[in-house]
């Protein structure tokens, strides 16, 4: 991979420009060691079957990305990759047959690369052992481990013989949360949950030490804790500075959205905004406060962008209901909390903030004024906006879509009502297995594909509580 670093660029101006490079992490053995008693501590609702999530689901994601981003690495190899005798080396970063793409970039390989440096290996091993409470002897053992094997251990929590020495970090498959590319800057996360502290540490070492990012060292932004935070009483969970990448969206060259959610605090949003303005990264930041609920979690669990004039979102947080007919009982009982959002736009030039009355109003403004859309702004609602399908399908990531290019998005095959809504908006619906074979045969062409929802298998992946927007960290997109 290092031989291609001269051509390595970082730049993301929108959510929908043609995707050229991204960071991913294929499910590792640690994902298969999540136990029921620890699942929620590790931010999982359930345990997943590792072989199914790898071979029958995630591998199709990698194949599809390769056909769009790095076709030379996969074209003509499909029969070998899918054969009954294949060792899956194409997908495993520690295998000599690994694809080693410089476009579909595997985090484990980047980690293995930097661990070749003895000094980095010592420092990172010591740091991980410190936060995991390991013995000094184990620290010395890790330092002497082969770099590729050490990379596996630091991610999976297990030694080469399978012995667990600390917890896995199963959420690393959701690479979006470790950072966000904003123009030619990288904003690193500050996780809200203890389960994600190690992955945040590993990502800092990768971004600050891998040759891929050597030209961008002064454009990697880290969010500090507030001044005197260490003087606050107890854990002070309400006032912590936290931010995760699922709450940050680069919607246009000069405009970024930051969510306040279950995982990103107002303090985190404020510190991120200050960093972006002080470094002249963007001209405006819109803070979107969504309900602090587990089923919402991040901004990208309730909406993502499909085209410059099209968005998919959850209906219950989309708009303010005006002139709603009220029954007498509404005046006599305590009203239920609403799922409305608060939307405030801030500006680098310090003019007065602007308030938006609804998500639809914000998206209309972005589509027309930021992205210069000349077409009507349209909305596709989770579950077609019909209860209970809207809530059910949002839970299984109907709103969490990844745009490979404008109008070509990946989503789960289980969200039937949302798929119907895409059909009603004129989208072609294609299953990933069929599309991959058409790409291999030449029947389909990534350059000419338009207005398409690509359905991905989802029985196990959806139980991990993240969609393909979560499972991607774009670092290069075309300008639209």
C-alpha positions in Angstrom: 0.0 0.0 0.0 2.8 2.4 0.8 3.9 2.5 -2.9 0.7 4.4 -3.8 1.0 7.0 -1.1 2.1 9.8 -3.5 -1.4 9.8 -5.1 -3.1 9.7 -1.7 -5.6 12.6 -1.2 -8.1 13.4 1.4 -11.2 15.5 0.5 -14.9 15.1 1.2 -17.2 18.1 0.5 -20.6 16.3 0.5 -22.3 13.1 1.5 -23.2 12.2 -2.1 -20.2 12.9 -4.4 -18.7 9.8 -6.1 -16.9 7.8 -3.5 -13.2 7.2 -4.3 -11.6 6.1 -1.0 -12.9 5.0 2.4 -11.8 3.3 5.5 -13.5 0.1 6.6 -12.9 -2.8 9.0 -14.2 -6.2 8.3 -15.7 -8.2 11.1 -13.0 -9.7 13.2 -12.9 -12.6 15.7 -13.7 -10.3 18.6 -17.2 -9.8 17.2 -17.8 -13.5 17.7 -16.9 -13.3 21.3 -19.5 -10.8 22.5 -21.4 -12.6 25.3 -25.0 -11.8 26.3 -24.0 -10.5 29.8 -21.7 -7.9 28.2 -23.6 -7.2 25.0 -25.1 -3.9 26.1 -21.9 -2.7 27.8 -20.3 -3.2 24.4 -23.2 -1.4 22.7 -24.8 -4.4 21.1 -28.4 -5.4 21.5 -27.7 -9.0 20.7 -25.0 -11.4 19.9 -24.3 -12.1 16.2 -23.1 -15.2 14.3 -19.6 -14.3 13.0 -19.4 -16.6 10.0 -22.8 -15.5 8.7 -22.0 -11.8 9.2 -18.6 -12.3 7.4 -19.3 -14.6 4.5 -23.0 -14.1 3.7 -23.2 -10.4 4.4 -20.2 -8.1 4.9 -18.1 -9.8 2.2 -20.7 -8.7 -0.4 -20.2 -5.1 0.8 -16.4 -5.4 0.2 -16.9 -6.9 -3.2 -19.3 -4.2 -4.2 -17.0 -1.4 -3.0 -14.1 -3.0 -5.0 -16.1 -3.0 -8.2 -16.9 0.7 -7.8 -13.7 2.0 -6.3 -10.9 -0.5 -7.3 -12.1 -2.8 -10.1 -8.7 -3.9 -11.2 -8.2 -5.6 -7.8 -11.4 -7.8 -8.2 -12.3 -8.0 -11.9 -12.0 -11.6 -13.1 -11.4 -13.0 -9.6 -15.0 -13.6 -8.5 -15.0 -17.3 -9.2 -11.8 -17.8 -7.1 -13.1 -15.6 -4.3 -16.4 -17.4 -4.1 -15.2 -21.0 -4.7 -15.9 -23.6 -2.0 -12.1 -24.1 -1.5 -11.3 -20.4 -1.2 -9.5 -19.5 2.0 -11.1 -16.1 2.2 -7.6 -14.6 1.9 -8.9 -11.9 -0.3 -10.8 -10.4 2.7 -8.3 -11.1 5.5 -5.7 -8.3 6.0 -3.2 -10.8 7.5 -3.3 -13.0 4.4 -0.8 -12.9 1.6 -3.8 -13.0 -0.8 -5.4 -9.9 0.8 -6.7 -7.4 -1.8 -4.6 -4.6 -0.1 -6.6 -1.9 -1.9 -5.5 1.7 -1.6 -9.2 2.7 -2.2 -11.1 0.3 0.0 -8.7 0.6 2.9 -8.7 -1.8 5.8 -7.9 -0.3 9.2 -6.3 -3.5 10.5 -3.7 -3.4 7.7 -3.0 0.3 8.5 -2.5 -0.6 12.1 -0.2 -3.5 11.2 1.8 -1.1 9.0 2.5 1.4 11.8 3.3 -1.3 14.3 6.4 -2.3 12.2 8.0 0.7 13.9 9.4 -0.5 17.2 8.9 2.9 18.9 5.3 3.0 17.9 4.8 -0.7 18.9 6.2 0.0 22.4 4.1 3.2 22.9 0.9 1.8 21.6 1.2 -1.5 23.5 1.9 0.5 26.7 -1.1 2.8 26.1 -3.5 -0.1 25.5 -2.2 -2.1 28.5 -2.7 1.0 30.7 -6.3 1.6 29.7 -7.1 -2.2 29.9 -5.3 -2.7 33.2 -2.9 -5.4 31.9 0.3 -6.6 33.6 3.7 -5.3 32.8 4.8 -8.8 31.6 1.9 -8.9 29.2 2.9 -5.5 27.9 6.4 -6.9 27.2 4.9 -9.9 25.4 2.8 -7.7 23.2 5.8 -5.6 22.2 7.6 -8.7 21.0 4.6 -9.9 18.9 4.7 -9.8 15.1 3.2 -6.5 14.0 0.4 -8.1 11.9 -0.5 -10.4 14.8 -0.3 -7.6 17.3 -2.7 -5.5 15.1 -5.2 -8.4 15.3 -4.7 -8.7 19.1 -5.2 -5.0 19.8 -8.5 -5.1 17.9 -9.9 -8.5 18.8 -8.6 -8.7 22.4 -7.2 -12.2 21.8 -3.7 -13.6 21.4 -2.8 -15.8 18.4 -3.8 -18.9 20.4 -7.3 -17.5 20.9 -6.9 -16.6 24.6 -8.7 -13.4 25.5 -6.5 -10.9 27.3 -8.9 -8.0 27.2 -12.3 -7.1 25.8 -12.9 -6.9 22.0 -13.8 -3.7 20.3 -16.7 -5.0 18.1 -17.9 -1.5 17.2 -14.8 -0.9 15.0 -16.7 -2.2 12.0 -18.6 1.1 12.3 -15.6 3.1 11.1 -17.7 6.3 10.6 -17.8 6.9 14.3 -14.1 7.2 14.8 -13.8 10.3 12.7 -15.2 12.4 9.9 -13.5 13.9 6.8 -14.5 17.6 6.5 -13.1 19.1 3.3 -9.4 18.2 3.6 -9.4 17.9 7.4 -10.1 14.9 9.7 -12.1 15.5 12.8 -11.4 12.7 15.3 -14.0 11.5 17.7 -14.3 11.6 21.5 -16.4 8.6 22.4 -19.2 8.7 24.9 -18.9 5.0 26.0 -16.0 3.2 27.6 -16.4 0.4 25.1 -15.1 2.7 22.3 -12.0 4.2 24.1 -9.5 1.7 22.7 -10.7 2.1 19.1 -10.4 5.8 19.4 -6.8 5.4 20.7 -5.9 3.1 17.8 -7.3 5.5 15.3 -5.2 8.4 16.7 -2.1 6.3 16.3 -3.0 5.4 12.7 -3.9 9.0 11.6 -0.8 10.5 13.2 1.7 7.9 12.2 0.7 6.2 8.9 2.4 7.5 5.7 -1.0 7.8 4.1 -1.8 10.8 6.3 1.7 12.3 6.5 0.8 15.4 4.5 -2.3 16.1 6.7 -0.8 16.1 10.2 -1.7 19.8 10.7 -5.2 19.1 9.5 -6.1 16.4 12.0 -8.4 17.9 14.6 -8.8 16.5 18.1 -11.5 17.6 20.5 -10.2 18.7 23.9 -12.1 18.4 27.2 -13.5 21.6 28.6 -11.2 23.7 30.8 -11.1 22.4 34.3 -13.2 19.4 33.5 -11.1 17.4 36.0 -12.5 19.5 38.8 -16.1 18.4 38.2 -17.6 16.2 40.9 -17.9 12.4 40.3 -18.2 11.2 36.8 -20.3 14.2 35.8 -21.7 12.3 32.8 -24.1 15.1 31.8 -21.3 17.6 31.2 -18.8 15.5 29.4 -17.3 16.5 26.1 -18.2 13.7 23.7 -18.6 13.4 19.9 -19.0 10.4 17.5 -18.7 10.5 13.7 -22.3 9.3 13.2 -23.4 12.7 14.4 -21.2 14.6 11.9 -22.3 15.1 8.3 -20.5 17.1 5.6 -23.4 18.3 3.5 -21.6 20.9 1.4 -18.2 22.5 1.0 -18.9 25.2 3.6 -21.5 23.5 5.8 -21.4 20.6 8.3 -24.1 19.2 10.5 -23.4 18.1 14.0 -25.9 16.2 16.1 -26.6 16.3 19.8 -27.7 12.8 20.6 -27.2 9.9 22.9 -23.6 9.8 22.0 -22.7 13.5 21.2 -23.1 16.0 24.0 -23.7 19.8 23.5 -20.2 20.3 24.9 -18.8 18.1 22.2 -20.7 19.8 19.5 -19.6 23.2 20.8 -15.9 22.2 20.9 -16.1 20.7 17.4 -17.7 23.9 16.1 -15.0 26.1 17.7 -12.3 23.9 16.1 -13.9 24.1 12.6 -14.3 27.8 12.7 -10.9 28.6 14.2 -9.2 26.5 11.5 -11.4 28.0 8.7 -12.7 24.6 7.7 -16.3 25.6 7.1 -18.4 28.7 7.2 -21.4 27.4 9.0 -22.3 24.6 11.4 -25.9 23.4 12.0 -26.4 21.7 15.3 -29.3 19.3 15.3 -30.6 18.2 18.7 -32.4 14.9 18.4 -34.1 13.0 21.3 -31.6 11.3 23.6 -32.8 7.8 22.9 -31.1 4.5 22.2 -33.1 3.8 19.1 -31.9 7.1 17.6 -28.3 7.0 18.8 -26.8 9.2 16.0 -28.0 11.6 13.3 -27.3 9.0 10.6 -29.7 6.6 12.2 -32.6 9.0 11.6 -31.6 10.5 8.2 -29.1 10.3 5.4 -28.8 12.0 2.0 -29.6 10.2 -1.3 -29.3 12.9 -3.9 -28.7 16.7 -3.8 -32.5 17.1 -3.7 -33.5 13.9 -1.9 -33.3 12.7 1.7 -34.4 9.5 3.6 -35.6 10.2 7.1 -37.8 9.2 10.0 -41.2 10.8 9.8 -41.7 11.3 13.5 -38.8 13.7 13.8 -39.2 15.2 10.3 -41.6 18.1 10.8 -43.7 20.1 13.3 -47.4 19.2 13.1 -49.3 22.4 12.9 -53.0 22.9 13.7 -53.2 19.4 15.1 -56.7 18.6 16.3 -56.6 18.1 20.1 -59.0 16.0 22.1 -60.2 17.0 25.6 -58.0 14.3 27.2 -54.9 16.2 25.8 -55.6 19.0 28.1 -56.2 16.8 31.2 -53.1 14.6 31.2 -49.4 15.2 31.1 -48.5 15.1 27.4 -46.0 12.5 26.2 -42.6 13.8 25.2 -42.4 14.6 21.5 -39.7 13.5 19.1 -39.3 16.9 17.7 -35.8 18.3 17.0 -34.2 21.6 17.7 -32.1 23.0 14.8 -29.8 25.9 15.1 -27.4 27.2 12.5 -24.2 29.0 13.6 -21.8 31.0 11.4 -18.1 31.6 11.4 -18.6 35.3 10.9 -20.5 35.4 14.3 -23.8 36.7 12.8 -26.9 35.8 14.8 -27.7 32.1 14.7 -30.6 30.9 12.6 -33.3 28.6 13.8 -35.1 26.0 11.5 -38.6 24.8 12.3 -38.2 21.3 11.0 -35.8 18.8 9.4 -37.5 19.2 6.1 -37.0 23.0 6.2 -33.3 22.4 6.9 -32.9 19.9 4.1 -34.7 22.2 1.6 -32.3 24.9 2.5 -29.3 22.7 2.0 -30.6 21.3 -1.3 -31.5 24.7 -2.8 -29.0 27.1 -1.3 -25.9 25.0 -0.6 -26.1 22.4 -3.4 -27.9 24.6 -6.0 -30.6 22.0 -6.8 -33.1 23.2 -9.4 -35.4 20.2 -8.8 -38.1 20.0 -6.0 -36.7 18.7 -2.7 -38.2 15.3 -2.0 -38.3 13.1 1.1 -38.4 9.3 1.5 -39.7 8.3 4.9 -38.7 5.2 6.8 -41.4 2.5 6.5 -43.3 4.9 4.1 -44.1 6.9 7.2 -46.6 4.3 8.3 -46.8 3.2 12.0 -45.5 0.7 13.2 -43.3 0.1 10.1 -41.6 3.5 10.3 -40.2 2.7 13.8 -39.5 -0.9 13.1 -37.5 -0.2 10.0 -35.7 2.8 11.4 -34.5 0.4 14.2 -33.0 -1.8 11.4 -31.3 1.2 9.7 -33.7 2.1 6.9 -32.4 5.7 7.2 -28.7 4.7 7.4 -27.7 4.6 3.8 -24.3 5.0 2.1 -24.2 6.9 -1.2 -21.5 5.4 -3.5 -22.4 8.2 -5.9 -25.3 10.6 -6.2 -28.5 8.5 -6.4 -26.8 5.1 -5.9 -27.2 4.0 -2.3 -26.7 0.9 -0.2 -29.3 -0.3 2.3 -30.6 -3.4 4.1 -32.9 -5.8 2.3 -35.2 -6.2 5.3 -36.9 -2.8 5.3 -39.7 -3.6 2.9 -41.9 -0.5 3.3 -38.9 1.8 2.8 -37.9 -0.1 -0.3 -41.5 0.4 -1.6 -41.1 4.1 -1.0 -37.9 4.2 -3.1 -39.8 2.4 -5.9 -42.5 5.0 -5.7 -39.8 7.7 -6.2 -38.6 6.0 -9.4 -35.6 4.1 -8.1 -34.4 0.8 -9.5 -34.1 -1.9 -6.8 -31.4 -4.5 -7.2 -30.0 -7.2 -4.9 -26.2 -7.0 -4.4 -25.6 -10.6 -5.5 -27.3 -9.9 -8.9 -25.5 -6.6 -9.3 -22.1 -8.1 -8.6 -22.5 -10.7 -11.2 -23.7 -8.1 -13.7 -20.6 -5.9 -12.9 -18.4 -9.0 -13.4 -20.0 -9.9 -16.7 -20.0 -6.3 -17.9 -23.8 -6.1 -18.1 -23.7 -3.4 -15.5 -21.4 -0.4 -15.4 -20.7 1.7 -12.3 -20.3 4.8 -14.4 -23.8 4.6 -15.9 -25.7 3.4 -12.9 -28.3 5.9 -11.7 -31.2 6.2 -9.2 -30.6 2.7 -7.7 -31.1 1.3 -4.2 -28.8 -1.7 -3.8 -30.2 -4.2 -1.3 -27.7 -5.8 1.0 -28.2 -9.0 3.1 -28.9 -8.0 6.7 -30.0 -10.8 9.0 -26.9 -10.5 11.3 -25.5 -7.1 10.4 -28.7 -5.3 11.3 -28.5 -6.8 14.8 -25.2 -5.1 15.3 -27.2 -1.8 15.2 -25.6 0.0 12.3 -26.0 0.4 8.6 -23.6 1.1 5.7 -23.3 4.8 6.5 -22.0 3.6 9.9 -19.7 1.1 8.3 -17.8 3.6 6.1 -15.4 6.5 6.7 -15.1 8.2 3.4 -11.8 10.1 2.9 -12.1 11.0 -0.8 -15.2 11.9 -2.8 -15.6 13.7 -6.1 -16.9 17.3 -6.0 -20.5 17.4 -7.2 
